[in-house]
Amino acid sequence: MNWKRHKPNSFPEPPPWETGVEKKQLELFADVASHDLREPLEKIIFFGDFIKQRYGAGMDEKGRDYLERMIGSAMRMSRLIEDILEFSRLTSRTFEMKPVDLMGIVREVISDLEVRIQESNALIEVGKLPAITADSKQIYHLFLNLISNAIKFRKKEESPRIIVRSLEEEEAGHVTIVVEDNGIGFEQQFADQIFKPFERLHSQSDYEGSGLGLSICQRIVMAHGGCINARGVAGKGSMFIITLPKVEKEAGRGEKSFDC
Amino acid sequence: MEKKVLIVDDDREMCTVLGDILECHHYQVNVAYDGLQAIKKTHEQKFDLILLDVCMPIFSGFWFCSAFKNKPDTKNVPIVIMSGLPTEKNEEQAANLGAIAYLKKPFKIELLLKVLAKALNENAEN
């Protein structure tokens, strides 16, 4: 597979409603909506689970299957609401910028994903990664999403092999990190589409998820004044190329960007 | 002997279903609908464990946790916090206030039972 360094043409501009007062109101709305939507969902899950435990033995297999599907759907919706909330928060939160060792963050992510790594028999190689100035929690979420995706979109017949490495500095003051995998990949024509909220290349029943993971990654990288691009070959693998400034001069907000 | 659990949640429906679940699994259950009521209940009787929600009107779960853990006679009673709050900060705050575990809502009954059993075991060992 020919992995050429990809140069993006432009940054997506934040939409006009993501500024000032409207932005705060949107965040508040997301908070309230999230809380109020989650509460009844939690009840569906609890009551469903309780019915299964207490009365499951008296049901036939079909009845238990329906109940299981109902609980599963409610759980998925709850995760979706959480992702939407996280996504909306990324536009308005002031980041806590401090020196961050990317190596340490990636190790933390790998440790937190231990169960899924073992279950999928994944092999993750981590090259030498630099230290940068960033919001450590957001960078953690960035790598968590990217590495989780690499495990999730694996080929059925092959164990996932994931490489996280940095590229030699091509632009002064910036670092470029690459996360690549040998998974199912995607057609290059969809490379921009996969970063759009709720855009999916696969059905929910094949690969579970909210369709927000990569949008969240893009927001995190953009808020740090960086950029993220995807290269894919269907059936062979994907590569995500992240360029971030080494030192952020002012506290990061979503509006900033740089030419890369 | 049945372990005594105090469920603290302003959502009465949640108290009912959690209470039913725990009674089914041989816990003795009592409920309080806010932090202040919970403090009163813990004055009246001793509990083996507190299952505590965070977002409650007036006296929140964190307020209760802090008050409860600062009293010498109750500081060793394990508190399991359950909350739908999404940020890691809340988990951190719960740990700082002395909670033994943090259950992120929504959770499955199986997980709840595991966490309660573990909390009670750990507490017995100490």
Interface residues (C-beta under 8 A of the other chain):
Chain A: S34 H35 R38 E39 L41 E42 K43 I45 F46 F47 D49 F50 Q53 R54 A74 M75 S78 E82 L85 E86 K137
Chain B: D11 E13 M14 V17 L18 D20 I21 C24 C55 G84 P86 E88 K105 P106 K108 I109
